[in-house]
Amino acid sequence: MKFLIRRLGFLLVALWAALTINFFIPRLMPGNPAEAMMAKFHGHVNPSAIKALEVAFGVNTHASLLSEYFSYLNNTVHLNFGVSVSYFPLPVTSVISKALPWSLGLVGLTTILGFILGTGIGALAAWRRGGVLDSVLPPTFIVVSAFPYFWVGLLSIWLFSLTLNWFPLLGAYNETSTPAWNWPFIADVLWHAVLPASTILITSIGGWILTMRNNMITVVAEDYVKMARAKGLSPKRILWQYAGRNALLPNLTGFAMSLGFVISGAILVEYVYNYPGVGFMLLQAVENEDYPLMQALFLLITVAVLVAIFISDIATATLDPRTRSR
Amino acid sequence: MKALHQLKKALSGSWKFLRRDKKALVGSIILFVLLLITAFPTWFTPDDPAAEIYTPGAGLSWSHILGTTSFGQDVFSQVMAGTRQSVMIALVVGFFCTLLSVAVGVTAAYKGGIIDDVLSLLTDVILVIPTFPLIIVLAAYAKSAGFWLMVFVLVATGWSYGARQLRVQALSLRNRDYLLAAKARGESSWYVIVVELLPPMTSLIVANFLGAALYAVLAESALQFVGLGNINTESWGTMLYWAQNNEALATGLPLWALAPGVAIAVLGSALALLNYAFDEIANPALRPVSGRKARKVRS
């Protein structure tokens, strides 16, 4: 319990830090570009939305920095991010709610899938030390992990969409079909997701494999594994129930730490495939100088990562009694 | 004379290491070639990389071994000329990240107490805030990120992983007898840290330098690819930006987009391979096992 409370405290500190960074960036950057954006807004938007934007970007306010800061925090807690410039006059929150499910589906599922697959393969590789998996996988994935995510995306678009014509080119679904909960549309969505999902999978799985393999090598040398062998337990049981469980713990922490990298890569994969998720929207907001949307998306991605880290902390506490007793 | 002898010893030591470790050998050779291109770019660029004077959109030929862009530039010369920026960003960001990681990580571990608590919290917070979206936001406000702004942003977001690792290793070394002996001799903190604490951590520090350099290369090229760098510089990321904006893939010029990506991957792989080799020095359990030993372990 104490462990979870401490981690919850950390979650709150990290959230506060992200909010504060978000507040100060536009104020510290030379020649605040938000001012030009605000000029376009006057006379078109209702005064309360203007007020929220002014507080968010530090434009035209005569209030002190501290009171601006608190009204910014207040606005953020109430999800009041103002109005989007590029999707004018829609509020930022409703623009984001359109992109969010796509990212959760594509990036969320592939990240979890990559973690499970990578951890399993890594455990097997370490178990058969010096075997085929163990000698081929580490060097392969060391090299693959150094490939830029977006370039792997470009390569697969060129190979599988343009040259071989196996998969559709861009987007999340065929533009002629109408979104609905029926089988043809779902199949279409899945079909469009194959390439972006594989790109994220290929580039992220190596990290999980390598860390799990390295943890597992240390764990397999422990006495309790020798003991389990001596008792004549089946290798399968030792692999998953004894060694695997313990090697997984540092990997879960690693999962939390690497999540930021995976999300960063996923932003670029969405961009390359024009996939209508949060990352693609973030880069479009940058291009359209839509600062309110951009700031809100930054916060959203940060909050998503922090919450995922907290969930992995809960998983660690559930799997490892040592963290609970402390 | 003594210095010369030590240099000779260090050189023969690293040569033995390279001969034993294939990963390190391959990584070093690639890195050496790229450093050579960085130092003398004109030796490797047959044509002026910026000149738009050749047949636009030409395929492979002897005069343009990777074809030309749709502006009529030579792709091979552009790739060669772009090497310098990626290598420079890797070295500079790697250096400053390592400096910051060592300073924060070792100070936290050595001082302990409240200083450790504060520095560790700072490290962990920076670590979990997703860096790339943050970099995007920073670059968006700065309009276009030049070299030093890029360095600043990448260092500010990239030091935390190393600091955390170094803190853990420094903690495990902190109460060793030889350190306590140095302290008992009345040596200053600086002496104890620089002469006694840091040398055993060398391989981890080098691994961190390489990791930070790899991160810098990938993040820089990604930023330039989405148009947040200076789009008028000669670099791999910028090449990819122009290729993407002119639909190089769809218009039958895949090499324009694929070649700079291969270049990034080659530099990245070299850094990653060396990084892994140094990880294996820091943790001997990870070293590859020979065939006979492997069977013995399994049985």
Interface residues (C-beta under 8 A of the other chain):
Chain A: F10 V13 A14 A17 A18 I21 N22 I25 P26 M29 P30 N32 P33 R128 R129 G130 G131 S135 P138 P139 I142 V143 S145 A146 F147 P148 Y149 F150 W151 L154 L155 I157 W158 L162 N214 I217 T218 A221 A256 M257 L259 G260 F261 I263 S264 G265 I267 L268 Y271 L282 L283 V286 E287 E289 Y291 M294 Q295 L297 F298 I301 T302 V305 L306 I309
Chain B: K23 L121 D124 V125 L127 V128 I129 P130 T131 F132 P133 L134 I136 V137 L138 A139 A140 Y141 A142 K143 Y161 L214 L218 A219 S221 A222 F225 V226 G227 L228 L240 Q244 L249 A250 P254 A257 L258 G261 I264 A265 L267 G268 S269 L271 A272 L273 Y276 N283 A285 L286 P288 V289 S290 G291 K293 A294 R295 V297 R298
